[in-house]
């Protein structure tokens, strides 16, 4: 009996090693070829997002996303594009993440517009007398006081430009869960061991947690690379760039997809100049050109890495 247990333990160790090697190879190879891109136009339907003077974030994000699909189809025809919405409808972030994961995308790009609150200022424009009723020791009496009159002025924020967000790898348990599910997809493709054996290994061996950690870091590195490239291209195109950033919270969907993911804030809809730019054909075309060029650079980089690793 003891010998059988030793043989079984040795067999599991060999299977675990084979599984780790297979999963690592699968993860590296599959992540370095972009076959499908998911584009997520922000908001929609009952959720218009931020408002400009004459347009909404939902409408602008959809218009840019539809054009971006055309740009990608023309420039990178071997890549399939999937949109989470094509009309003014509302899908929850959970539904969007599910769509992306079910489509098995290799890249997730969320399109939004930014917004900043207007600045508020008050100035005294005069004085007036105001009468109050006060009560003291049960006795009511009227008192007249001189009070200032104010004029409140709201000035649109001067904030402009683009910024691209990725999830914070140190804060995202959700991303680990998604990497965990991605490992499931790879495990199901292995014919040399049974699912039952794999499940037994998962419970007793660190192989799976190592793979989940690998994929989580890989997603983060890929997303960071693309985000930096996008902002670099926006700068080259003459846009004001607020740089690539990690968001501590608030972008649940980026952490919930089983792929590298970025959110592009294409401009400030709250700024009159940016709003005009975001609604113009020239502005939307430039945004799509920048993102498409960035995707192409990202794709070429991954393919070059793959060739280097192969050689």
Order of alpha helices (4+ residues) and beta strands (2+ residues): alpha-beta-alpha-beta-alpha-beta-beta-beta-beta-alpha-alpha-alpha-beta-alpha-beta-alpha-alpha
